[in-house]
Amino acid sequence: MAIEFTEDGGALRLSGELTIYHAAEIKQPLLTMLQAGNELEIDLSGISEIDTAGFQLLMLAKRETDRTGGNLRLTSHSPAVLELIELYNLAGFFGDPLVITAAHGAGGRSS
């Protein structure tokens, strides 16, 4: 799991596996960033795998920014992230627009 911070501290990019095995190492740097500013953008394009623990970490970040009056934006959702958001039906919780590509939409579940 890799975390890349922007120079201004307003954005970060996560890559690799956002799973129970890595959630603890990401939690403190993420909370520190949330306390440092009112706005944070998290680029999720590099997430290759995410599980419930990783998703809970994103939910914690969202709740923390809501609590402090900040703003959290999740961007560039990887297919793994999109799949879990769809599974949990929580797109509305994050309030971010999700762009589902034709390739992802074709492989999705049918109603």
N, C-alpha and C positions, 0 to 999 in steps of 0.2 A: 504494500500500500504506500502510495506516495502523496504528499501534500505539497503543492506549490502555491506560494503566496505572491500577490502582486506587491510592487514596491510601495504603493500608497496604503496597503493593508485593507482595501475594500473588497477584494475578491480572492478566491482561492480555487484551485483546480484539484480535484481528487481523482486519482487513477489507481487501478488495480482492483483488489477485492475489498469491498466494504462489508465485511462479515464480522461475526462474533469474535473472530481471532484478531481483528484489527480495530474494532470499535473503541476499545479502551484507550489505545494510543492516539486516536484522533480526537477524542472527547475534550480533553483539556485544551489543546491548541484552538479548537473550534470555539469553546466557551470564552477563551481569552480574546479571540477576535470579536466575538459578539459583544463583549463588555467594552472593547476599545472604541467601537463606533456604532452609529445608528443604522448603517446600511452595509449589507454583505451580499455578495453574489457568489454562488457556488456553481462551478462548472462541473457537470456530472458526465461529460462525454467520455472520460477515460475509465469509468467504472465497468469492469468486466463481469463482476458478480456482486450481488447484494442480497443479504438475508434480512430477517426480522430485526436483528440487533442493529444492522446498518440503517435500516429504515427508521428505527426508533431514534437513532442519533439525529437523523434529518428532522424528525418530528420534534425532538427536544430543541433543536436550533430554531425551528419555527415558533414554538411556544415561548422560548426565551425572547425572541425579537418582538413578539406580540406583547409580552409582559412589560418590556422596557420601552415600548413605543417605536421600536426600530423597524427595519424593513429587510426581509430576506427574499432573495430571488434565486431560484434554482434554474439553471440554464443548461442547454445542450444535453438533455436527458439521453443516456445511453439506452440501447434496447433492453438491457437487464433492469434498469431503473424503471423504464416505461412499463415493463411487464409486471413488476411488483406494485406500482401505483395502480395499474389496472386491476390486478388481483385484489388489492385491498380497497379499491374504489375510493381513493383518497385524493384525487386530483383537486377537488374543491378545497380540501384542507389547506393545501399549499397556496392556492390562489394564483398559480402561475399558468400561463397558456402552454399547453403541450402540443407540439407539432409531431404528429405521427406520420412517418414516411409511408409511401405506398408499399414498400417492401415489408415494413412492420405490420401495416394494416392487413396485408394479404395473408400473413402468417398468423394472425390473431384468431381468437375464438369467434365463432359465429353464433348469433342469437337464435 
